[in-house]
Amino acid sequence: MALTFAVYSGQWLAVIGFLPSIYAQAAIAGETAGALTALAAAMNIVGNAAAGRLLQRGVAAPTLLYCGFAAMAAGADKFL
């Protein structure tokens, strides 16, 4: 469990940590970049809370993981 959390935290810090730099390279204003980064963090909070509720309602953990992986792949595909 600790290794899983470490891997998750590592990717989370990488994404959130580099978003402002990515926005700066895209010539997005600082205020907008901050708001977009906060939005990304908020969406992660919503996703985590929703996953917890779904687990309590009996949705299998692998199903939630696969849905999360698919969502990340779909989002990344737009930038490739």
C-alpha positions in Angstrom: 0.0 0.0 0.0 2.8 2.4 0.8 4.5 1.7 -2.5 1.2 2.4 -4.3 0.7 5.7 -2.5 4.3 6.7 -3.2 3.9 6.0 -6.9 0.6 7.9 -7.0 2.1 10.8 -5.0 5.1 11.0 -7.3 3.0 11.3 -10.4 0.7 13.8 -8.7 3.5 16.0 -7.7 5.0 15.8 -11.2 1.8 16.9 -12.9 0.8 19.6 -10.5 4.4 20.8 -10.1 5.0 21.2 -13.8 1.6 22.6 -14.8 2.5 26.2 -14.1 5.7 25.8 -16.3 3.7 24.2 -19.1 1.2 27.0 -18.9 4.0 29.6 -18.9 5.5 28.1 -22.1 2.1 28.2 -23.7 2.0 32.0 -22.9 -0.9 31.6 -20.5 -1.2 34.5 -18.0 -0.1 33.8 -14.4 -3.5 34.3 -12.9 -5.1 31.9 -15.4 -2.3 29.4 -15.0 -2.9 29.4 -11.2 -6.7 29.0 -11.7 -6.2 26.1 -14.1 -3.7 24.4 -11.7 -6.2 24.8 -8.9 -8.9 23.3 -11.1 -6.8 20.3 -11.8 -6.2 19.8 -8.1 -10.0 20.2 -7.4 -10.9 17.6 -10.0 -8.5 15.2 -8.3 -10.2 15.8 -5.0 -13.6 15.2 -6.6 -12.4 12.0 -8.2 -10.9 10.7 -5.0 -14.1 11.4 -3.1 -16.3 9.8 -5.8 -14.1 6.7 -5.9 -14.5 6.4 -2.1 -18.2 6.5 -2.4 -18.3 4.1 -5.3 -16.1 1.6 -3.3 -18.6 1.9 -0.4 -21.4 1.1 -2.8 -19.7 -2.1 -3.9 -17.9 -1.1 -7.1 -14.8 -3.2 -7.5 -11.5 -1.4 -7.1 -10.0 -2.8 -10.4 -13.0 -1.3 -12.2 -12.3 2.1 -10.8 -8.6 1.8 -11.6 -9.3 0.8 -15.2 -11.7 3.8 -15.6 -9.1 6.1 -14.1 -6.4 4.7 -16.4 -8.7 5.1 -19.4 -9.5 8.7 -18.5 -5.8 9.5 -18.2 -5.1 7.9 -21.5 -7.9 9.7 -23.2 -6.7 13.0 -21.8 -3.1 12.4 -22.7 -4.0 11.4 -26.2 -5.2 15.0 -26.9 -1.7 16.2 -26.3 0.3 13.6 -28.3 
